């Protein structure tokens, strides 16, 4: 109660100081009256009692001061006075404020942008109830190798045997479907989930409910919030109504909450159906009774009071039990758990290394900004030496001066942090525009959330303290005789090097490292963009359909694709058209192990990329044929045939002509009928892979594609007009077909450079920012030097020095700093370049062009930053300069 009363009284005093002073005066008068009466009772005269009492108490102003200082509100009052004084002072220095705020803002923006990626993919909890107790369970193999999904029988075993979990659910990650409403049909990705999926996740639905215990095989569906809003206008009465999903009627039972798109941060499913109903939506869906097919992800909820260590111990016991019961499928297998929001274990280390590297670079940019700001504040502190000396002489303590100067730098840094957050909002929007070249629905968008705001605030405070401490310490300890005479600390005779000079050298050195890294990544992007991908990257339009989603049989699917191809091939401007199950450079496709009967298996990897191809596939994509023939309208009942690339021939036939030979892939015999040139299969920077092209007519039934089938047309003319015409031809065959992934091959190849463009863009922005900050710092040092040497320059010119000699003197001093920085930065840039080897394509870490042009560019720009103030110095009027006090 006493603390509460003290706090309340302090707040009241701060609100109304005059009332508090009146209260103090009343108490003082009452105390004086009692003291005077007491002294008079002891025998003093009234006059002596009044004089003695007032001497003991002191003046009313002194009493007020003592009372104010006794409470916590005095500290708040002092800070408020310092705050208002700092704002008044900074309002008179708009140029300084602009440069400091912009410098800090750029540094904070770089860090906030990178931290927004960390916040989403590492720090953000899964959008579920009590995310700390929800785990993803993976399967390990070969005695601890990580990680795979689980077979469905293993999921049942875990659900029945694990006592560490209050609930265990399973889901199938990607289910394609076509949802038809009053508008055009749309192809979406969803997930199949067990009936307890939403209960284990502890989701509070936006509308309706999750799956009931008896709905494992029921035709019910839970819609994603975005689909509900976009396709059904957020209609709350949709609950209980049927909708058409891939030709099946499903009853909507619920709508997921906003922001929930499954338990994976990257995948973007928009609906959920019961796992037992998958055969209705997916042809050749995984078998639930197989212990070898690893296809379900497991989400499990820890029981209250159970630790992850206890859970891991129990899972190890269960793994041993399963290995003994099912040695043919479960031997040497185990379990691995991760928080549900954690990145997948296989790519976790690479992702964390990548984020760590970007964070380190962003911190370097902030270091450059802090050095720049520290330089400016040092100069300001030097110019305030007379003011600080006068304040000390009048009774101010150095602690008071230090506090006020630190408050100034922290306020500037917080303003810079606000600017940085605004810039990072724009930067995260730009990053979210990058697209992965994959046929599935993913969400890699990032944004500024409360974690980013808190991080930016704390980083701004830290930057303000770091930037301001050295200048404040220096300014609060002036040399009193010199400072009172106006001699500034940074202009002492005989000092060729100062803290400001060292800061500039550090800035330019770090900028050189960033520029070299940016140069390497831009050279890598240039090299990757010029690589011959092996197929035509221009003049090709593609769009995809998925007949399976509309209950097409394999025979009808073949007829549909053939009819669509023929109709599109007949359009004006179309040179040729073809069909395929997958587009090259989509970051992954179907692959199988191959062997040649009667020949030994080649050493190393035997995996071969598999593509289905229709007639005119190689002509449309411009892939040259080396031997044999192309694929055509092969008969389903005839011998399975295929065309291979040159890498396949090198690996399996050692350069011999393979046409007419039989090969076997996944137990299926094929006859090779042709050989074509090599093409890139998965990514731009991959080593060449062997590729096997199968006839699309022969394999739609045996190996249907879940990604749908892409129709590609080689064209001349306006692509936008042709896209509309192609869509009309497809809908003329079947108006219910959903058409998706519409783009040109040029756009697709551009997306395939995702990693190179992302890294190149980020490093280029960081490097340019660092360069500008460093050059501003160099310009500031030289300008400050010119200002402080005005009298010296005037004397030199009065004694006959020419303007060019003055310019040479000023430029020489600045370039000495720049050249030293380049000499120190180059070895560090070489060392840093070695860490980027895995991200470079077609460029060595010690690229001669980069490490020659970048230092020359830096020296040239530094020369410009020195020349501008030197030009001003050469125009100094000697008579004016000699009158400088």
RAFENFEN-V146967 format. One record per residue. N is the residue number from 1. RES is the residue in one small letter. PSI is psi in whole degrees, -180 to 180 (999 if undefined). Layout:
# RAFENFEN-V146967
n->N res->RES psi->PSI
n->N res->RES psi->PSI
This chain:
# RAFENFEN-V146967
n->1 res->x psi->-38
n->2 res->x psi->-40
n->3 res->x psi->-41
n->4 res->x psi->-43
n->5 res->x psi->-40
n->6 res->x psi->-41
n->7 res->x psi->-44
n->8 res->x psi->-44
n->9 res->x psi->-39
n->10 res->x psi->-41
n->11 res->x psi->-41
n->12 res->x psi->-39
n->13 res->x psi->-40
n->14 res->x psi->-34
n->15 res->x psi->-40
n->16 res->x psi->88
n->17 res->x psi->-38
n->18 res->x psi->-39
n->19 res->x psi->-39
n->20 res->x psi->-41
n->21 res->x psi->-37
n->22 res->x psi->-41
n->23 res->x psi->-41
n->24 res->x psi->-42
n->25 res->x psi->-40
n->26 res->x psi->-45
n->27 res->x psi->-38
n->28 res->x psi->-45
n->29 res->x psi->-41
n->30 res->x psi->-42
n->31 res->x psi->-43
n->32 res->x psi->-41
n->33 res->x psi->-44
n->34 res->x psi->-40
n->35 res->x psi->-41
n->36 res->x psi->-45
n->37 res->x psi->-41
n->38 res->x psi->-44
n->39 res->x psi->-36
n->40 res->x psi->-35
n->41 res->x psi->-27
n->42 res->x psi->-1
n->43 res->x psi->-2
n->44 res->x psi->152
n->45 res->x psi->161
n->46 res->x psi->-42
n->47 res->x psi->-44
n->48 res->x psi->-38
n->49 res->x psi->-44
n->50 res->x psi->-46
n->51 res->x psi->-43
n->52 res->x psi->-44
n->53 res->x psi->-43
n->54 res->x psi->-34
n->55 res->x psi->-36
n->56 res->x psi->-41
n->57 res->x psi->-41
n->58 res->x psi->-176
n->59 res->x psi->158
n->60 res->x psi->-37
n->61 res->x psi->-40
n->62 res->x psi->-39
n->63 res->x psi->-45
n->64 res->x psi->-44
n->65 res->x psi->-43
n->66 res->x psi->-41
n->67 res->x psi->-44
n->68 res->x psi->-42
n->69 res->x psi->-20
n->70 res->x psi->-21
n->71 res->x psi->163
n->72 res->x psi->-24
n->73 res->x psi->-18
n->74 res->x psi->-38
n->75 res->x psi->-41
n->76 res->x psi->-40
n->77 res->x psi->-43
n->78 res->x psi->-42
n->79 res->x psi->-40
n->80 res->x psi->-40
n->81 res->x psi->-43
n->82 res->x psi->-39
n->83 res->x psi->-49
n->84 res->x psi->-38
n->85 res->x psi->-42
n->86 res->x psi->-42
n->87 res->x psi->-42
n->88 res->x psi->-41
n->89 res->x psi->-44
n->90 res->x psi->-29
n->91 res->x psi->-20
n->92 res->x psi->-1
n->93 res->x psi->62
n->94 res->x psi->-35
n->95 res->x psi->-47
n->96 res->x psi->-46
n->97 res->x psi->-44
n->98 res->x psi->-48
n->99 res->x psi->-43
n->100 res->x psi->-47
n->101 res->x psi->-42
n->102 res->x psi->-42
n->103 res->x psi->-52
n->104 res->x psi->-39
n->105 res->x psi->-42
n->106 res->x psi->-42
n->107 res->x psi->-43
n->108 res->x psi->-39
n->109 res->x psi->-42
n->110 res->x psi->-45
n->111 res->x psi->-39
n->112 res->x psi->-37
n->113 res->x psi->-46
n->114 res->x psi->-39
n->115 res->x psi->-25
n->116 res->x psi->-33
n->117 res->x psi->-44
n->118 res->x psi->-42
n->119 res->x psi->-43
n->120 res->x psi->-48
n->121 res->x psi->-9
n->122 res->x psi->-47
n->123 res->x psi->-31
n->124 res->x psi->128
n->125 res->x psi->155
n->126 res->x psi->144
n->127 res->x psi->61
n->128 res->x psi->173
n->129 res->x psi->137
n->130 res->x psi->65
n->131 res->x psi->-22
n->132 res->x psi->-25
n->133 res->x psi->3
n->134 res->x psi->124
n->135 res->x psi->152
n->136 res->x psi->130
n->137 res->x psi->123
n->138 res->x psi->165
n->139 res->x psi->132
n->140 res->x psi->161
n->141 res->x psi->165
n->142 res->x psi->51
n->143 res->x psi->53
n->144 res->x psi->-2
n->145 res->x psi->134
n->146 res->x psi->141
n->147 res->x psi->159
n->148 res->x psi->167
n->149 res->x psi->-176
n->150 res->x psi->148
n->151 res->x psi->152
n->152 res->x psi->-39
n->153 res->x psi->-33
n->154 res->x psi->-35
n->155 res->x psi->-45
n->156 res->x psi->-39
n->157 res->x psi->-44
n->158 res->x psi->-44
n->159 res->x psi->-35
n->160 res->x psi->-32
n->161 res->x psi->-28
n->162 res->x psi->123
n->163 res->x psi->-6
n->164 res->x psi->-15
n->165 res->x psi->141
n->166 res->x psi->-18
n->167 res->x psi->142
n->168 res->x psi->122
n->169 res->x psi->161
n->170 res->x psi->152
n->171 res->x psi->150
n->172 res->x psi->126
n->173 res->x psi->-39
n->174 res->x psi->117
n->175 res->x psi->113
n->176 res->x psi->146
n->177 res->x psi->158
n->178 res->x psi->121
n->179 res->x psi->122
n->180 res->x psi->130
n->181 res->x psi->-156
n->182 res->x psi->-21
n->183 res->x psi->-162
n->184 res->x psi->141
n->185 res->x psi->145
n->186 res->x psi->135
n->187 res->x psi->124
n->188 res->x psi->163
n->189 res->x psi->137
n->190 res->x psi->-162
n->191 res->x psi->151
n->192 res->x psi->135
n->193 res->x psi->152
n->194 res->x psi->164
n->195 res->x psi->-21
n->196 res->x psi->11
n->197 res->x psi->-51
n->198 res->x psi->-28
n->199 res->x psi->-44
n->200 res->x psi->-38
n->201 res->x psi->-15
n->202 res->x psi->52
n->203 res->x psi->139
n->204 res->x psi->107
n->205 res->x psi->148
n->206 res->x psi->-30
n->207 res->x psi->148
n->208 res->x psi->-144
n->209 res->x psi->177
n->210 res->x psi->-160
n->211 res->x psi->145
n->212 res->x psi->166
n->213 res->x psi->-25
n->214 res->x psi->17
n->215 res->x psi->27
n->216 res->x psi->-34
n->217 res->x psi->10
n->218 res->x psi->148
n->219 res->x psi->68
n->220 res->x psi->160
n->221 res->x psi->143
n->222 res->x psi->124
n->223 res->x psi->147
n->224 res->x psi->154
n->225 res->x psi->-41
n->226 res->x psi->-42
n->227 res->x psi->-41
n->228 res->x psi->-42
n->229 res->x psi->-43
n->230 res->x psi->-45
n->231 res->x psi->-24
n->232 res->x psi->13
n->233 res->x psi->30
n->234 res->x psi->30
n->235 res->x psi->113
n->236 res->x psi->-20
n->237 res->x psi->3
n->238 res->x psi->-24
n->239 res->x psi->127
n->240 res->x psi->-8
n->241 res->x psi->152
n->242 res->x psi->146
n->243 res->x psi->159
n->244 res->x psi->121
n->245 res->x psi->110
n->246 res->x psi->41
n->247 res->x psi->-1
n->248 res->x psi->150
n->249 res->x psi->125
n->250 res->x psi->140
n->251 res->x psi->127
n->252 res->x psi->122
n->253 res->x psi->-15
n->254 res->x psi->167
n->255 res->x psi->127
n->256 res->x psi->156
n->257 res->x psi->160
n->258 res->x psi->141
n->259 res->x psi->-11
n->260 res->x psi->120
n->261 res->x psi->54
n->262 res->x psi->-179
n->263 res->x psi->1
n->264 res->x psi->131
n->265 res->x psi->-19
n->266 res->x psi->-46
n->267 res->x psi->153
n->268 res->x psi->63
n->269 res->x psi->149
n->270 res->x psi->7
n->271 res->x psi->164
n->272 res->x psi->133
n->273 res->x psi->159
n->274 res->x psi->141
n->275 res->x psi->-34
n->276 res->x psi->-12
n->277 res->x psi->6
n->278 res->x psi->-39
n->279 res->x psi->-24
n->280 res->x psi->-23
n->281 res->x psi->-25
n->282 res->x psi->121
n->283 res->x psi->140
n->284 res->x psi->45
n->285 res->x psi->154
n->286 res->x psi->148
n->287 res->x psi->132
n->288 res->x psi->-19
n->289 res->x psi->1
n->290 res->x psi->130
n->291 res->x psi->3
n->292 res->x psi->-27
n->293 res->x psi->114
n->294 res->x psi->102
n->295 res->x psi->-10
n->296 res->x psi->145
n->297 res->x psi->146
n->298 res->x psi->130
n->299 res->x psi->124
n->300 res->x psi->144
n->301 res->x psi->123
n->302 res->x psi->143
n->303 res->x psi->152
n->304 res->x psi->133
n->305 res->x psi->-10
n->306 res->x psi->129
n->307 res->x psi->163
n->308 res->x psi->-33
n->309 res->x psi->-43
n->310 res->x psi->-39
n->311 res->x psi->-45
n->312 res->x psi->-40
n->313 res->x psi->-43
n->314 res->x psi->-40
n->315 res->x psi->-35
n->316 res->x psi->-40
n->317 res->x psi->-43
n->318 res->x psi->-39
n->319 res->x psi->-43
n->320 res->x psi->-39
n->321 res->x psi->-43
n->322 res->x psi->-36
n->323 res->x psi->-37
n->324 res->x psi->-37
n->325 res->x psi->-31
n->326 res->x psi->68
n->327 res->x psi->-27
n->328 res->x psi->-22
n->329 res->x psi->-26
n->330 res->x psi->3
n->331 res->x psi->137
n->332 res->x psi->13
n->333 res->x psi->158
n->334 res->x psi->-163
n->335 res->x psi->150
n->336 res->x psi->136
n->337 res->x psi->148
n->338 res->x psi->151
n->339 res->x psi->146
n->340 res->x psi->-30
n->341 res->x psi->-1
n->342 res->x psi->150
n->343 res->x psi->155
n->344 res->x psi->138
n->345 res->x psi->-35
n->346 res->x psi->-38
n->347 res->x psi->8
n->348 res->x psi->-48
n->349 res->x psi->-44
n->350 res->x psi->-41
n->351 res->x psi->-45
n->352 res->x psi->-37
n->353 res->x psi->-41
n->354 res->x psi->-46
n->355 res->x psi->-39
n->356 res->x psi->-42
n->357 res->x psi->-45
n->358 res->x psi->-39
n->359 res->x psi->-40
n->360 res->x psi->-41
n->361 res->x psi->-42
n->362 res->x psi->-39
n->363 res->x psi->-34
n->364 res->x psi->-41
n->365 res->x psi->-41
n->366 res->x psi->-37
n->367 res->x psi->-41
n->368 res->x psi->-44
n->369 res->x psi->-43
n->370 res->x psi->-40
n->371 res->x psi->-39
n->372 res->x psi->-45
n->373 res->x psi->-42
n->374 res->x psi->-38
n->375 res->x psi->-47
n->376 res->x psi->-42
n->377 res->x psi->-33
n->378 res->x psi->-43
n->379 res->x psi->-42
n->380 res->x psi->-42
n->381 res->x psi->-39
n->382 res->x psi->-37
n->383 res->x psi->-16
n->384 res->x psi->14
n->385 res->x psi->-42
n->386 res->x psi->-42
n->387 res->x psi->-49
n->388 res->x psi->-37
n->389 res->x psi->-41
n->390 res->x psi->-40
n->391 res->x psi->-38
n->392 res->x psi->-42
n->393 res->x psi->-28
n->394 res->x psi->2
n->395 res->x psi->-6
n->396 res->x psi->143
n->397 res->x psi->158
n->398 res->x psi->-32
n->399 res->x psi->-39
n->400 res->x psi->-44
n->401 res->x psi->-43
n->402 res->x psi->-43
n->403 res->x psi->-45
n->404 res->x psi->-42
n->405 res->x psi->-38
n->406 res->x psi->-39
n->407 res->x psi->-39
n->408 res->x psi->-48
n->409 res->x psi->-35
n->410 res->x psi->-40
n->411 res->x psi->-42
n->412 res->x psi->-41
n->413 res->x psi->-39
n->414 res->x psi->-39
n->415 res->x psi->-40
n->416 res->x psi->-38
n->417 res->x psi->-40
n->418 res->x psi->-43
n->419 res->x psi->-40
n->420 res->x psi->-39
n->421 res->x psi->-43
n->422 res->x psi->-43
n->423 res->x psi->-37
n->424 res->x psi->-30
n->425 res->x psi->-44
n->426 res->x psi->-41
n->427 res->x psi->-42
n->428 res->x psi->-34
n->429 res->x psi->-41
n->430 res->x psi->-41
n->431 res->x psi->-36
n->432 res->x psi->-15
n->433 res->x psi->-14
n->434 res->x psi->142
n->435 res->x psi->137
n->436 res->x psi->139
n->437 res->x psi->61
n->438 res->x psi->150
n->439 res->x psi->-7
n->440 res->x psi->168
n->441 res->x psi->120
n->442 res->x psi->158
n->443 res->x psi->103
n->444 res->x psi->18
n->445 res->x psi->145
n->446 res->x psi->157
n->447 res->x psi->171
n->448 res->x psi->111
n->449 res->x psi->-172
n->450 res->x psi->-30
n->451 res->x psi->-41
n->452 res->x psi->-40
n->453 res->x psi->-45
n->454 res->x psi->-43
n->455 res->x psi->-43
n->456 res->x psi->-40
n->457 res->x psi->-49
n->458 res->x psi->-40
n->459 res->x psi->-35
n->460 res->x psi->-43
n->461 res->x psi->-45
n->462 res->x psi->-45
n->463 res->x psi->-40
n->464 res->x psi->-41
n->465 res->x psi->-45
n->466 res->x psi->-44
n->467 res->x psi->-35
n->468 res->x psi->-16
n->469 res->x psi->-51
n->470 res->x psi->-47
n->471 res->x psi->-38
n->472 res->x psi->-41
n->473 res->x psi->-44
n->474 res->x psi->-43
n->475 res->x psi->-29
n->476 res->x psi->-1
n->477 res->x psi->64
n->478 res->x psi->156
n->479 res->x psi->108
n->480 res->x psi->-51
n->481 res->x psi->-46
n->482 res->x psi->-43
n->483 res->x psi->-40
n->484 res->x psi->-22
n->485 res->x psi->-3
n->486 res->x psi->11
n->487 res->x psi->116
n->488 res->x psi->148
n->489 res->x psi->-36
n->490 res->x psi->2
n->491 res->x psi->28
n->492 res->x psi->140
n->493 res->x psi->145
n->494 res->x psi->-3
n->495 res->x psi->106
n->496 res->x psi->-28
n->497 res->x psi->142
n->498 res->x psi->174
n->499 res->x psi->-36
n->500 res->x psi->-39
n->501 res->x psi->-44
n->502 res->x psi->-38
n->503 res->x psi->-40
n->504 res->x psi->-43
n->505 res->x psi->-43
n->506 res->x psi->-42
n->507 res->x psi->-50
n->508 res->x psi->-36
n->509 res->x psi->-46
n->510 res->x psi->-38
n->511 res->x psi->-38
n->512 res->x psi->-41
n->513 res->x psi->-47
n->514 res->x psi->-41
n->515 res->x psi->-40
n->516 res->x psi->-42
n->517 res->x psi->-45
n->518 res->x psi->-41
n->519 res->x psi->-42
n->520 res->x psi->-44
n->521 res->x psi->-35
n->522 res->x psi->-39
n->523 res->x psi->-38
n->524 res->x psi->-42
n->525 res->x psi->-42
n->526 res->x psi->-44
n->527 res->x psi->-41
n->528 res->x psi->-37
n->529 res->x psi->-22
n->530 res->x psi->-5
n->531 res->x psi->146
n->532 res->x psi->107
n->533 res->x psi->-9
n->534 res->x psi->-7
n->535 res->x psi->169
n->536 res->x psi->122
n->537 res->x psi->-2
n->538 res->x psi->154
n->539 res->x psi->25
n->540 res->x psi->130
n->541 res->x psi->144
n->542 res->x psi->148
n->543 res->x psi->151
n->544 res->x psi->151
n->545 res->x psi->161
n->546 res->x psi->92
n->547 res->x psi->-29
n->548 res->x psi->-32
n->549 res->x psi->-11
n->550 res->x psi->25
n->551 res->x psi->33
n->552 res->x psi->138
n->553 res->x psi->163
n->554 res->x psi->-39
n->555 res->x psi->-44
n->556 res->x psi->-33
n->557 res->x psi->-43
n->558 res->x psi->-44
n->559 res->x psi->-41
n->560 res->x psi->-48
n->561 res->x psi->-39
n->562 res->x psi->-44
n->563 res->x psi->-43
n->564 res->x psi->-42
n->565 res->x psi->-44
n->566 res->x psi->-41
n->567 res->x psi->-43
n->568 res->x psi->-37
n->569 res->x psi->-25
n->570 res->x psi->-4
n->571 res->x psi->148
n->572 res->x psi->136
n->573 res->x psi->-13
n->574 res->x psi->126
n->575 res->x psi->-43
n->576 res->x psi->162
n->577 res->x psi->154
n->578 res->x psi->176
n->579 res->x psi->153
n->580 res->x psi->163
n->581 res->x psi->-8
n->582 res->x psi->143
n->583 res->x psi->135
n->584 res->x psi->156
n->585 res->x psi->36
n->586 res->x psi->22
n->587 res->x psi->20
n->588 res->x psi->143
n->589 res->x psi->-172
n->590 res->x psi->140
n->591 res->x psi->153
n->592 res->x psi->158
n->593 res->x psi->137
n->594 res->x psi->158
n->595 res->x psi->157
n->596 res->x psi->118
n->597 res->x psi->132
n->598 res->x psi->-3
n->599 res->x psi->150
n->600 res->x psi->150
n->601 res->x psi->142
n->602 res->x psi->152
n->603 res->x psi->147
n->604 res->x psi->-149
n->605 res->x psi->131
n->606 res->x psi->5
n->607 res->x psi->135
n->608 res->x psi->134
n->609 res->x psi->133
n->610 res->x psi->128
n->611 res->x psi->141
n->612 res->x psi->138
n->613 res->x psi->139
n->614 res->x psi->-176
n->615 res->x psi->147
n->616 res->x psi->19
n->617 res->x psi->-51
n->618 res->x psi->-33
n->619 res->x psi->-40
n->620 res->x psi->-42
n->621 res->x psi->-3
n->622 res->x psi->34
n->623 res->x psi->115
n->624 res->x psi->141
n->625 res->x psi->135
n->626 res->x psi->-40
n->627 res->x psi->159
n->628 res->x psi->-147
n->629 res->x psi->172
n->630 res->x psi->174
n->631 res->x psi->146
n->632 res->x psi->-145
n->633 res->x psi->72
n->634 res->x psi->148
n->635 res->x psi->137
n->636 res->x psi->-34
n->637 res->x psi->-11
n->638 res->x psi->175
n->639 res->x psi->137
n->640 res->x psi->131
n->641 res->x psi->163
n->642 res->x psi->161
n->643 res->x psi->138
n->644 res->x psi->162
n->645 res->x psi->175
n->646 res->x psi->-34
n->647 res->x psi->-36
n->648 res->x psi->-44
n->649 res->x psi->-44
n->650 res->x psi->-40
n->651 res->x psi->-39
n->652 res->x psi->-22
n->653 res->x psi->4
n->654 res->x psi->38
n->655 res->x psi->-7
n->656 res->x psi->157
n->657 res->x psi->118
n->658 res->x psi->-4
n->659 res->x psi->128
n->660 res->x psi->-16
n->661 res->x psi->158
n->662 res->x psi->141
n->663 res->x psi->162
n->664 res->x psi->130
n->665 res->x psi->121
n->666 res->x psi->37
n->667 res->x psi->0
n->668 res->x psi->125
n->669 res->x psi->138
n->670 res->x psi->151
n->671 res->x psi->128
n->672 res->x psi->125
n->673 res->x psi->-6
n->674 res->x psi->163
n->675 res->x psi->135
n->676 res->x psi->169
n->677 res->x psi->162
n->678 res->x psi->148
n->679 res->x psi->159
n->680 res->x psi->138
n->681 res->x psi->-57
n->682 res->x psi->-53
n->683 res->x psi->164
n->684 res->x psi->-42
n->685 res->x psi->18
n->686 res->x psi->157
n->687 res->x psi->152
n->688 res->x psi->132
n->689 res->x psi->150
n->690 res->x psi->139
n->691 res->x psi->139
n->692 res->x psi->122
n->693 res->x psi->120
n->694 res->x psi->160
n->695 res->x psi->127
n->696 res->x psi->-31
n->697 res->x psi->-32
n->698 res->x psi->-14
n->699 res->x psi->1
n->700 res->x psi->-38
n->701 res->x psi->-45
n->702 res->x psi->-30
n->703 res->x psi->67
n->704 res->x psi->146
n->705 res->x psi->130
n->706 res->x psi->-15
n->707 res->x psi->0
n->708 res->x psi->-169
n->709 res->x psi->134
n->710 res->x psi->132
n->711 res->x psi->124
n->712 res->x psi->137
n->713 res->x psi->128
n->714 res->x psi->132
n->715 res->x psi->169
n->716 res->x psi->134
n->717 res->x psi->-153
n->718 res->x psi->118
n->719 res->x psi->-33
n->720 res->x psi->-41
n->721 res->x psi->-41
n->722 res->x psi->-36
n->723 res->x psi->-46
n->724 res->x psi->-42
n->725 res->x psi->-40
n->726 res->x psi->-42
n->727 res->x psi->-39
n->728 res->x psi->-39
n->729 res->x psi->-38
n->730 res->x psi->-44
n->731 res->x psi->-20
n->732 res->x psi->-29
n->733 res->x psi->-46
n->734 res->x psi->105
n->735 res->x psi->-17
n->736 res->x psi->-7
n->737 res->x psi->133
n->738 res->x psi->130
n->739 res->x psi->132
n->740 res->x psi->175
n->741 res->x psi->51
n->742 res->x psi->120
n->743 res->x psi->169
n->744 res->x psi->160
n->745 res->x psi->-32
n->746 res->x psi->-42
n->747 res->x psi->-39
n->748 res->x psi->-44
n->749 res->x psi->-36
n->750 res->x psi->-42
n->751 res->x psi->-30
n->752 res->x psi->-19
n->753 res->x psi->27
n->754 res->x psi->-56
n->755 res->x psi->-45
n->756 res->x psi->-41
n->757 res->x psi->-41
n->758 res->x psi->-51
n->759 res->x psi->-44
n->760 res->x psi->-42
n->761 res->x psi->-48
n->762 res->x psi->-47
n->763 res->x psi->-35
n->764 res->x psi->-45
n->765 res->x psi->-45
n->766 res->x psi->-43
n->767 res->x psi->-43
n->768 res->x psi->-40
n->769 res->x psi->-47
n->770 res->x psi->-39
n->771 res->x psi->-46
n->772 res->x psi->-43
n->773 res->x psi->-42
n->774 res->x psi->-41
n->775 res->x psi->-34
n->776 res->x psi->-41
n->777 res->x psi->-44
n->778 res->x psi->-45
n->779 res->x psi->-41
n->780 res->x psi->-42
n->781 res->x psi->-45
n->782 res->x psi->-42
n->783 res->x psi->-42
n->784 res->x psi->-41
n->785 res->x psi->-40
n->786 res->x psi->-43
n->787 res->x psi->-41
n->788 res->x psi->-20
n->789 res->x psi->20
n->790 res->x psi->-47
n->791 res->x psi->-43
n->792 res->x psi->-42
n->793 res->x psi->-39
n->794 res->x psi->-42
n->795 res->x psi->-45
n->796 res->x psi->-46
n->797 res->x psi->-33
n->798 res->x psi->-30
n->799 res->x psi->5
n->800 res->x psi->3
n->801 res->x psi->140
n->802 res->x psi->160
n->803 res->x psi->-38
n->804 res->x psi->-34
n->805 res->x psi->-37
n->806 res->x psi->-44
n->807 res->x psi->-43
n->808 res->x psi->-40
n->809 res->x psi->-45
n->810 res->x psi->-46
n->811 res->x psi->-38
n->812 res->x psi->-43
n->813 res->x psi->-41
n->814 res->x psi->-42
n->815 res->x psi->-25
n->816 res->x psi->-43
n->817 res->x psi->-44
n->818 res->x psi->-45
n->819 res->x psi->-38
n->820 res->x psi->-41
n->821 res->x psi->-41
n->822 res->x psi->-42
n->823 res->x psi->-37
n->824 res->x psi->-33
n->825 res->x psi->-30
n->826 res->x psi->-48
n->827 res->x psi->-39
n->828 res->x psi->-36
n->829 res->x psi->-40
n->830 res->x psi->-45
n->831 res->x psi->-42
n->832 res->x psi->-34
n->833 res->x psi->-31
n->834 res->x psi->-26
n->835 res->x psi->-13
n->836 res->x psi->7
n->837 res->x psi->-43
n->838 res->x psi->-18
n->839 res->x psi->-4
n->840 res->x psi->148
n->841 res->x psi->123
n->842 res->x psi->10
n->843 res->x psi->134
n->844 res->x psi->151
n->845 res->x psi->-27
n->846 res->x psi->39
n->847 res->x psi->122
n->848 res->x psi->-43
n->849 res->x psi->-44
n->850 res->x psi->-48
n->851 res->x psi->2
n->852 res->x psi->-48
n->853 res->x psi->-39
n->854 res->x psi->-50
n->855 res->x psi->-38
n->856 res->x psi->-41
n->857 res->x psi->-44
n->858 res->x psi->-42
n->859 res->x psi->-41
n->860 res->x psi->-44
n->861 res->x psi->-35
n->862 res->x psi->-38
n->863 res->x psi->-40
n->864 res->x psi->-41
n->865 res->x psi->-28
n->866 res->x psi->-33
n->867 res->x psi->-36
n->868 res->x psi->-51
n->869 res->x psi->-29
n->870 res->x psi->-33
n->871 res->x psi->-39
n->872 res->x psi->-37
n->873 res->x psi->-35
n->874 res->x psi->-12
n->875 res->x psi->13
n->876 res->x psi->132
n->877 res->x psi->118
n->878 res->x psi->-38
n->879 res->x psi->-39
n->880 res->x psi->-41
n->881 res->x psi->-38
n->882 res->x psi->-15
n->883 res->x psi->-1
n->884 res->x psi->129
n->885 res->x psi->999
